[in-house]
Amino acid sequence: MSISEKISLEDEARVHLELANEWEELVSTVRRTVPGFENFLQPSPCSTLLQHLPGSGPIVIINVHEDRCDAIALLAGLDEPFHIPLLGFSQKKAVTYSNALTAHLQLKKLRMRGVHADTDEEEDTDNEPRERAMQPSVNKKLRNQIVRNILEGLWREVVKPILDALGFSRLHSSSETTLPRIWWCPTGPISFLPLHAAGIYGGKDSDTILNYAVSSYTPSITLLADRVKNNRPIDQNMSGLFLTSQPNAPGLSPIPGVTREVRSIHKQAVEHGVRVLNLEGSDATIDTALQHMEEFSCIHFACHASQDQNEPLQSRFRFHSGSLDLSTIIRKNLKNADLAFLSACQTSTGQEKLSEEVVHLAAGMLAAGYRRVVATMWAIADKHAPDVASDFYGYLLARRVKGDGSGFDGSDSAYALHHAIEQLRKRLDDSEQSLLTWIPYVHFGF
């Protein structure tokens, strides 16, 4: 290199060094001087997270690795995380369960809400090839045990050891004691598995997590801790429920049950004096829906939904007049967002390719400002969904009457969903098809 070239290279290196030093000083200034940004661009220390935990139950992070599997429980009042080794679980089992469940859902065609989700498709009724991606090689005798076996495996190897270590006791349905909460924060291949439904169904050894706790999920500890820290009251002028049903979105299968669903909820809300608005079909345009999301603290979307694995923020709800994508919702200023009930398909399944980065519609609605979200892991039955929603809101409205009677919020939404699922289970049996009917309903957030 010539002298001039060396000088030019040294000048460039010096500029880079000066910029790096300026960057470090700016970041350091932000951390020192801006309230709430003490850990800007770095992970929050455990001590900070432990200061803002829900008091009604633990948050349980589950780590799945080829060397070992563990649970880390964060509990209000403890100065450090509580470590629970999962000696009977492994990464291989997690992958096996996840692949088997995904393939079984594909075999059952439970990927979209509709009438087909109501029937047990034991035999192929179309001309599609039987060999599909990730389809399990199981005979017909074992096919009806796949979900049951997965739930039992999760119970014996993951959930029950955690509950035992935390000192959770089984409560019978006749007990008047309120069940504690538990928040699941799974990682890796266990992210898609229904921990909230783990258990042994049928027989003398029947036992499930539903007897021990009310389950919720959180995409991250920071998000839930932030909700606890900033648990401010909703503006009473915005308190209320916005409903919309989209039974005939263009290019998608009709879902007539959504109309009965929202009309039933609307009737309940009116009878209890709740501020409520219901727009059906083409009456709810994308713009009007966004407007009412700002004007109502709670929303209920009964429609089709889809996720974009390549562009997660383009995951969307399908309306008669078009699509409402996640990125558009997140850009809105939803200061009083409280509860979102997403009575749709594929609203919490996440990306199979990036299971540790769970970007789905439920997590997206939390990011948009909603404090709690009811979503579905796979297709829900158009036959039963209206009844689940009716029982859910019936519980919330009854709690409102027992309280001060003012406003409407979703603070008891986790218990409301637990109640609604218990009512649905009473109308069903413990068959494989019945399990597939109620398991998809999940609760996210605070």
N, C-alpha and C positions, 0 to 999 in steps of 0.2 A: 504494500500500500504506500501511496505517496504521503508526504507530510500533510498536505491539505486534507487528504482523505482521513488520516488518523485524527486530525484536529476536529473534523466534522463529526466523526464517530464519537469522540470524547464529549463534544458538545451535546450530542443527542443523548448520550448516557447520563450526562449531568442534568439535562432537562427532565428525564424520566425519574431520576433520584429526587429532584426538587418536587415534582408532582406527587411522588409517593409520600414524601414527608408532609406535604400540604394536606394530602388525603388523610393521613394518620392524625394530624392535628385537628382537622375538621371533625372527624369521627369522635375523637377524644373530647372535643368541645361540646358536641351534641350530648354525649353520655354524661358530662359533668353538669351541664346547664339546663337541659330540657327535661322537665318532669315527665316521668313515664318512659323515658328513653335511656335509662341507665344501662341497659343491655343491648343497645342498638347494634344490629348486625352481628350478634353473637347469641348463642343459646342462653335461655334464662337459667340461672343457677337453681338447683333443687330447693334451696332455702326460700327463694322467691315464690316458686310454685306451691310450696307447702303452706304458705301464708293465706292462700285463697282457694281452699278446697271445700266442696259441698259438705255440709254437716250431717246429711241424711244417709251417707254411705260412702264406700271407698271407690277410688278409681283404680282399675286393674289393667296394667299394661302387660301384654303377653309377648314374650320374645321367642321366636322360633329360629333355631340355627342348627347347622349340621352337627355341631359339637354337643349342644345341650339346649334344653328349653326351660324357661323360667317365667314366673309371674312376679311383677313388682306392684305392690299395693301402696297407694298413697291415701292416708287417712288423716282427717282433720284431728289435730291434737297431738299427732306424733311428730317428732323432730327429724325423723329420717324415714326413708322408704322401707317397707316391709318386704323382705325377700321370701318367695315361695318357690322352691325347686319343683319342677314338674318331671319327676324321674320316670314316669310311665309314658311320657309323650316324646315325639321326635319329629324332626323335619320331614322324614319320609312318610310318617303317618299323616301329617298335616297336608302334604301334597296329594297323598292317596285319597283322603277324604274330600279335598277340594275338587280334584279331577272327577271323582265318582259322582259328586253332587251336581257339578256342572253338566256332565254328560247325561245324567238322569233327567235333569230339567230340559235339556235339548230333546231327549227322547220323548218326553211328555209334552213338548212344545209349549212349555210354560215361560215364554219370553215376552208375552204381550197380553194385556188385559182383554178379556173377551169371553164369549160364550164357551169356547173350547176349553177354557180353564175350569169349567164346572164339571167336566166329565172325566171319567177314568178311561184313558185310552190304552187299554191292555193290548189291543191289536192295531196294526198299522191299517189306516183307512185311506191312505193315499198311495200314489205310485212313486213316492220318493224312495231313493235307495236307503236301505237300512244302515249301511256303513256311513256314518257321519263323523265329523271331527270329534275326537275325544269321547266317542260312544263306548261305554263299558262293555267288556265281553263277559256278560253274565247270562245264565239261562233264565227262563221265565219263572222258575220256582224261586230264585233268589232276587228277582227284580223287585218284588214287593217288599223286600227287607232292606233295601239300600239306605233309605233315609233313616229308618229306625236304627240300623246298625251304626250309622254315622253319629246320630244323637246319643246313642249309648256309649260309643267310644269317647266322644267329647265329654260326657258326664263322668265316666270312670277315670279318664286320664287327665282331664283339664279342670273342669268346673267344680266337681265335688272336692278334689284336693284343695282347691282355692277356698271354697266355702268352709271346709273343715279348719283350715289354717287361720281363717278370719273369725272363727267362732260363730258362724251363722247356724241357727237352729231351724228345723222344719216347723212350719206353722200349718195347722189343719184349716180347712176352709171355714170351719165353724168358729175359729178364733177371731176375736174382735181386735187383736193386736195388729197394728199397721206394719206391713212388710217394710223392711229397710230397702233403700235403693242400692244399686250397684252399677257403675259405669264401666263398660268394656272398651279398651283401646287396643285391639289386636293389630298385629303387624305381620307382614309377609303372607305366606299361603293360608294362614288361618283367618285372614281378613274377610273372606267370603263365607265363612262357616257360621251357622246360626247358634252362637253361644247362648243366646237368650232362650233357646228352646231345648238345650241339652237335657237329657234325662232318659229314664227307662220307662217305656210306655207299654202298659199291659202286663198282666201277670202279678204274682204276689210280691215281687221286688220292685214294683212300680214306684218311681221317685223322680222328680224333676225339679229344675231350678225355680219353676213357678211356685213351688211350695216354700221357697226360702227368701226370695228377693224379687223386686221389680227392676227389670233390666233396661238400661239405656246404653247408647254408644256415643263415643266422641271421637272425631278424627284426630284430635291432638289434645294434650294436657293443657297447653297454653290457652287454647280456645275456651275450654270449659272454665279454667281458672279466671279468665277475663270476664266471663259471664257472671261468675260468683262475685268478683270484685266490683263489677259495675251493674249490680242488680237493682237498677232504679225502677220506680213505678212508671207504668204506661200513662201517657196523657189520656185522661178520661174522655176527652173530646174525640179521640181517635179509637177508643175502645169499641170493638165490634167485629163482625164476621162478614167477609166477602166470599161469596160462593159462585162457582161457575161449573157448568157441565158442558162437555163437548162430545155428544153421542155419535156424531157423524162427520168427523174430520175427513177431508178429501183424501182419497188414496189409502185409507186405513179401515180396518174392520169395524162395523158398528158396535157400540157398547151401550145398548138401551138402558141398562141398569143405572147409569150415572144420573139420568134425569130423575128417576124415583129417589135416588140417593140424596141429591141436593134439595129436592122439594121437601123431603121428610125432615132434613136438618133445618131448612128455612122455617117450616111450621113449628118445630120445637123452639127455635130461637124467638120467634114472634110471640109464642105463648108465654115465654119467660121474660119478655120485655127487653130482649137484647137488640141492639142496633144491628141490623142485618140487611144485606143486599144480595139478590140472586140474579145472575145474568146467564141465560142459556144459549147455547149454539152461537149463531152469528151475532147475537146481541152483545157478546163479549169480544170486542176487537182487541188487538194487541195493545193499542194505545189506551183504551178504556180500562183494560185489566191493570196496566201499570199505574194508571191514575188511582184506581181504587186500592191498589196495594199500598199506596202512600196514605190513603184516607182511612184504612181499616187496619187494626192491629193484628187481626187473624185472617187467614185465607184458607180456603178449601178448594183444591183443584181436582175435579173428577174428569179425567181425560186420558188420552194416550201420552206417553212420554218416551223419549229415546235418548241414548247417550252416544257421544262421539268420542271414540277411544283415541283418535289422533288429535282432536282439538276439544278437550274436555269442556272448555267454556262455551262451546257451541252445542252442548247437550241442551235439549229443549223440550218444552211442553207443546203438544200439537193441538192448536185451536182450529175452529172452522175457518177462520179468516187468515190463518198463517201459523207461524211458529214463534213462540216466545222463548228465546235462548237465555242461558244462564248469564252470559256476559252483560246482556242488557239489564237484567234484574240487579246484578251486582253494582252497576253504575248508578242505580237510583239511590236517593237519600232516604232510606227507610229508618227513620229515627225511632219510630214506635212499633217496629216489627216485633211480634211476640210468638205466634204459633202458625206454622204452615203444615196443613194436612195434605199430603200429596197422594191422593187416591188414584194412583196411576201405575204403570208397569215400569220396571227397571229403574226405579228412582234411587236405589241405594246400592246397586251391585258393584259399582266401581269398575276399574279397569283390570282385567285379568293379567295383562302384560305388565302393569305397574301396580301390583297389589299393595305395595308399601306406600305409594303415593295415592291415597284413596281420594280421587277427585270425582265426585258424582253429584247428582242433583241435590241430594240431601245435605251433603257437606257444603255445596255451593250456596244453598239457601241459608245455612248457618253463617257463611262468610258474608252474605248479603245483609245480615243483621238480625235474622230470626233467632230467637232464643231456644226454640225447640221445634223439632220437625218430626212428623210421623211419615214414614216412607215405606216402600216395599222392596224386598230383595229380589223378587221375581214376580211373575204374573199373578194377579189376584183374580178370584172368581167374580164375575159380574153378577152372579146369583147371590153371593154372600156379602159382597162389599157394602151394599146399602145398609144391611143389618149391623155390620161392624161399626160403620160410621154413626148410625143412629144410637147404638149403645154407648159409643165413645162420647158423643155430645150430650147424651142424656145424663151421663155421670158428671161431666163438667158443669152442666146447668143445675143439677141437683146440689152440687157443692157450692155453687154461687148463691143459691137460695139459703143454704145453711150459714153462709158467711154474712157479709154486710150487705149483699144484694146489689152492690154497685159494680158497673162495668162488666167486662167479660175478658178472661185471660186464660192462658194455658198452663198455669203454674202446676196444676194437677194432671197434666196431660199424660205423663208416664203411667200414673195409676189408672187414668181413664182408659188407656189402651190395654193395660193389664186386665181391667174389668171386662172390656169389650171382647177380648180374646177368650176369657173364661166363659163368657156367655155363649160364644160361638162353639167352644169345645163341648158345652153341654148339649148342643144340637147335633153334634157329630160323634163319631166313634174314634178309636185310636188306630184306624186303618192307615195305610200308607197315603192314600188319597186325601184323607182328612188332615193328616199332618201337613201335607203340601198346601192345604187350603189356608191354615192359620199361621204357619211359621213365617211366611214372608213379611208380616207386619212388624216393623221395628220402630223404636223411638230413639231420636238423636237429640243431644243437647241437654240443657239445664231444665 
